[in-house]
Amino acid sequence: MNDALESLYNVISSKQKPSLVFGYARIEEVDKNTNINTENSYNTDNNKTTTTNNNTANYNPNTLVGKQFEYYQLIETNSIHLSSVLHHKSLFDFYGAFDCHIAMRDSYVWDLWLRWAKAVPFIFVDKVISVIDISNAMSLSELNKTDRDKNAFRILSSKERNEGLKPEYLNGYEIDNLEGYSKEFKAETYFKQILPWGMRHKELITDKLSYYNESKIEVILVTKATFDSTIDITIMNFKELLKDRYHFIYIPSSQLNNELLLFVDAVIFHRTCDLKSNDFMKECKKKGIPVLYLLDDDLLNIYKLGDEFAYLAPGTVTHNALIYQIKNADAVISYSTSISQTIMPYNKRVLLLKTNILSRYICDNNLLQIKEGNKENGERIRTKTIKIAFIGGNAREEELEFIWEDLLYISEKYKDKVEFYFWGYIPEKINQISKSKVYTSEFTTSYYEYLSRLFEFVFDIVISPLFEKIAKIAKCPIKYLEATVSGAVGIYSDVIPYEDVRDGINGIKAKNIKGEWRKKLEMVIEMDKNCREEIVQNARNHIMKQYTTESQIELFEAAIQSGILHSRIGNGTVLYVVHSGYLGGAENHLLRHALLTKENHFDVWVCIPLYFKGKKERVEQICIENGIKVHYVNYSIYTDVASIDTERAILESKAFVKLALQYKVRLFHSDTLIPAAQIASHELNIPHIASVYTVDKARLTFTDNVIMADKDEAVDNSLKNNEPTIHVTLKHILPKYIHSDSVHYANIWHEGIGAERRCIRGWIPKAFFDKGEYRLELNQSFAEQQKSSLVFGVCGTVQERKGQHKLIEAVGILKQKGLEVRLNIIGYNHFFPNYMESCQSIIQKYQIEDQIFFIGFVPQPDEELSRLDALVCAGDWESFPQAILEAMAMRIPVISTPVGGVPELIMDRITGYLAKGYEVENLVEIISDFIHDYENNYSVVSNIVDNAFSAVFKECNEHYVTKELFKYYNDIITN
């Protein structure tokens, strides 16, 4: 004991980076009368000195507290006593001090270890460091007392607090702040912990009424039998990025209890297959708590890999539990198409995600230069010796055995020019590599500490062999990401999990045949270092776009909201009601929402007005092509409130009531105003959202706001026996929830009818963004193509509010100025014949017949848009033309009037060209400016289209729109 501190100091001073060292704390009990230690002996067997109790006051005397550090065990309980610890002071500066929150006062030590262990090594010293006298009431006898309120601790400790607990910010830390937690959790914590504390410290207590405000942050409980790095990868990577919307907490499945259901909004079962998880899932389902099941490995087939997985073989208790949980989950999150195919027979609601990594481990490689030479000032150094690494667990033992002779060959050939590193699995015959230096590192479940070491170390080559077995082809390409973190060229088996690796571009592919791996290793070793760096840089660029946590936030959140929505809707139907069979802007917008919902495995129906039955218009065709069922119903459509025929709407609503009852409709979503659907939704207590667009403020009130009582009777008489009676008042005619593609009109409708509002732009399919990326890859100035004239396009039904006539006249004036351009007019052109005649007369006036082309409606607008040098919107009555968003996605410059919500995304000379007004002279001016930039300074145009692409991708990619749409659905259903 005399040299206890010295023992810790000797270890910690030998480490190059800040760390924490700890040893045993011995529990003793001193006889109070004789002051004699009752100790006789104690056990120093590492495997027998720990306990699962959380309070050392409950330990028997002569017990040792402490053991070899394992991060996953720290997650479950604390066995590191404060009195047996030595650490660098800088840990407080970098990662924050003890949390002095009132609700954390009994477990602040455990909380500190949990926060620090994510970032720094915890090193165990096999020595008794401290002695605890449990007979002394003032002794440091407790590790933590979370049995007092373990649920509160789990929820509080899972919130990121390091920054606020740093010394420079600690004075401003709010010790009673519960902002961001659920209403139920606030109330429980307030009454159980904060209020009693406040009664003792009245001078510090603050007003707590704010704690009862409804919280918008959703609490997601994640459970698994034992914590491991997959929790960090699949869930906790997103935690900080989504902290304003979600609060994730992890609890081992062995510690699940029904009280948790008071605090959580959803539960993710992470590869669980035990009976306690079964029971907890049953309780969740009873209480309507959404449950998602997450599989990042093919557990249904993994038993085929060997006896060590026999516990998951069909017929076992764990296999049956696994099947039960997959079947009964509201949705299943999968990480490969192979896993998805295995799951589908048991649960068709499968949501596919990708593995991910935080961008700081990738982008920092671009910012920190990897130098050659000696390490100075924390620089990342690449030595002249080639470092070859295997990083992974024993799941790849047979693969490593398969290429072992190749590794020995490389060692024999290159000797001390190469070094071998085995991080995780360490082969028993590692001593056979005798010609080269070999280094090993044990597997750790502290994932972020592992990534930090990987980042700092700098390897040259990482090998990742993988056999093409049924359970292994379900693996995600995490080794591709980790190899790139270390700055290494990765050599990967040519199998499905590494299909994103392009041989020689962002990695090296090797066949799983004898001798192949030595050839690939030789090739990379002999490769010019600049070529290796180029491969690594290509991998970084690819991962930044496709695999970073930041790039997948919307995909991840969309999966959560989809799972929650499945819980809310069950086996019911989402009914979309369009106002026509033609594919105009409103129909296209709503239909794309229906397609997203269908892709997420909901039962989707589309209602089309009866007039279009048998006409085979485009809306019906799209539904048939995508497996969406269609109903034709007789109903009226309105674009404003003043024109609504209330009596007619009441009579028409009965068809929607019948339909909803027959097909278990759980949600209506219509475009424009369809009061018959709103009345039916009210009568059946089914939520209804109306997507609304342009409107005159003056027409958002009824001209005749009286609904006679006898109309109820008329409706009653019109319904058959056993059908529900419809009772309607004025407020039931108008939607309670509205959605628009522009903030401008969402606000106008909200102010006019008082409905709850949400702005969600239209979903732009991936094909448009892909074509935008292709145009970028071409890297050419279209102004240099020696075109005889630029091609402009305008999209939308040919009608006066779209302004085609003004644009045609602008083309004529530009010709008079010596600027000849071509104009393609895309869209239906047969609805307004008189307007078409007016357009033709303007064409004849300016003699520009060879410059104006009426293309008509096109089913694939991306093909027509790709022919344009710029898209023009000339309208004066629009909400937000979808063609503008599509053009932005395709990196086609946009020129527009400041109509509707267009200025929300199109900023003049930043994301497009915005006219000063709606007149012909405004169009001539802005188009002239564009032509000047295009022909004289194309870099201006190039920057604009780049900015536009980024702006539209943020708001209109599939995953962002899905999560916004489903979040709105969930909020409405919950309310």
Secondary structure, 3 states (H helix, E strand, C coil): CCCHHHHHHHHHCCCCCCCEEEEEEEEECECCCCCCECCCCCCCCHHHCCCCCCCHHHCCCCCEECCCCCHHHHHHCCCCCHHHEEECCHHHHHHCCCCCCHHHCCCHHHHHHHHHCCCCCEEEEEEEEEEEECCCCCCCCCCCCHHHCHHHHHHHHCCCCCHHHCCCCHHHCCCCCCCCCCHHHHHHHHHHHHHHHHHHCCCCCCCCHHHHCCCCCEEEEEEECCCCHHHHHHCHHHCCCCCCCEEEEEEEHHHCCHHHHHCCCEEEEECCCCHHHHHHHHHHHHCCCCEEEEECCCCCCHHHHCHHHHHHCCCCHHHHHHHHHHHHCCEEEECCHHHHHHHCCCCCCEEECCCCECCHHHHHHHHCCEECCCCCCCCEECCCCEEEEEEECHHHHHHHHHCHHHHHHHHHHHHHHEEEEEEECCCCCHHHCCCCEEEEEECCCCHHHHHHHHHHHCCCEEEECCCCCCCCCCCCCHHHHHHHHCCCEEEEECCHHHCCCCECCCEEEECCCCCHHHHHHHHHHHCCHHHHHHHHHHHHHHHHHHCECHHHHHHHHHHHHHHHHHHHHCCCEEEEECCCCCCCHHHHHHHHHHHHHHHCCCEEEEEEEHHHCCCCCHHHHHHHHCCCEEEEECCCCECCCCCCCHHHHHHHHHHHHHHHHHCCEEEEEEECECHHHHHHHHHHCCCEEEECCCCCHHHCCCCCCCCCCHHHHHHHHHCCCCCCCCCCCHHHCCCCEEEECCHHHHHHHHHHHCCEEEECCCCCCHHHHHHHHHHHHHCCCHHHCCCCCEEEEEECCCCHHHCHHHHHHHHHHHHHCCCCEEEEEECCCCCCHHHHHHHHHHHHHHCCCCCEEEEECCCCHHHHHCCCCEEEECCCCCCCCHHHHHHHHCCCCEEECCCCCHHHCCCECCCEEECCCCCHHHHHHHHHHHHHHHHHCHHHHHHHHHHHHHHHHHHHCHHHHHHHHHHHHHHHHHC
